[in-house]
Amino acid sequence: MNLDSIDNVYFIGIGGIGMSALARYFKANNKRVAGYDKTPSEVTRALEALDIAVHFNDSVANIPNSFFNYDTTLVVYTPAVPKDNMELVYFKNNKSFSVLKRSEVLGIVTKNTFCLAVAGTHGKTTTSSILAHLLYECNVPVTGFLGGISENYNSNYISKGTEVSVVEADEFDRSFLTLSPDIACITSMDADHLDIYGEAEALHDSFVAFSQRIKEHGMLFVKNGLPIKGITYGIEDDSDYTAQNIKIENGGYVFDVKTPTAIIEGFKFDLPGRHNLSNALIALAMAAEYGCPHPQLANALALYKGVKRRFTYQIKTEDLVFIDDYAHHPEEINAVHQAVREMYPEKQVLAVFQPHLFTRTRDFIDDFAKSLSQFDEILLLDIYPARELPIEGVTSEWLLSKIEHEHKRLVSKSDLISNIKASNAQVIITMGAGDVGVEVEPIKTALYGN
């Protein structure tokens, strides 16, 4: 497809974090952009502030007239939108329109760029946001399509030019097989999205297929221990790139990086957690291999502020800490637990968790119970269904019954704040990929005021 011939881009599911980044890209490139989403959000309000028309009723009648010209209109949809969505059905039934998945459009947009892609079941958003930030600060003509809101730029879209692109290579629905990166990494391959893949082996095969998508003479980095060949990276181990001499100072890390040819000293990184340190390491490695000078990389990393809902401090005082995180897989919960225990080893920790998807809860029920049992106290919300219908027997009550300690309760959103205030915990963490993020501001206000 020749995007130069397109005047209009219509998004079905425009409020999705990946979709909205593409919407911003097309708007910045002087296309007329509009779209539908199920509910208003901070993301849709930010798009509307850019003069992008967004509506929230699934009806063809709400689509602006100019978008019915099939010769000049591209329709982009996300697989998260139901197949019976009336607008999607209309465009798909009208064969004259170009109707593409978000991942296919991302593949077209990045095809003629030098593409750096971040793959993995965990760590994609933080790693890609660090990488895009490093390149931006090193004056690389980069466009970054991020899966979260960067605290540095208050956006999921970063642009300093179009010669280089940074993208998340999403394994959901095998979306990353539309990309052809020059430099790529795989951060993790833990079983996930089994509603799509059926079994872990199929997920593994898709990562192998992704590794084969890298351009000739390109580079693949892999977390040490993963069953795919590439340049390895890790923390205090024998990887090709490794972080060593790690110290904790003022709630962050100071460390050195050993490369295949040298040791580079004096990096500073303010995000807690070894998983975040690993994400910073691979971002540094990819940026260095692209050609960014080491002194500029060190300065840029020290300026990195994080991604919203990725171990985001809401309150940070001597007496009370409140952290919000997107963690929705057992391994991500383990990573949050490691980070909080490393930073606050003497404090009592209360975890608020909202399970995401019935299938994920079912497939990893014992792992969820084990990871949650590590916290001192648990408040469990009902499962957030997202795109799914309920599955008989798969409930938060079932998960609660498997958590192995007494300080656990199933609570409603309406009772959440009162339960949090009744706790003696000095550290409070909210976790989940559903709408638990909406509760963060009310919790913060109740605990700390404005």
Summary of the structure (lengths in Angstrom):
residues: 450
radius of gyration: 21.9
end to end distance: 49.9
largest distance: 63.7
contacts: 1569
relative contact order: 0.09
helix: 37%
strand: 26%
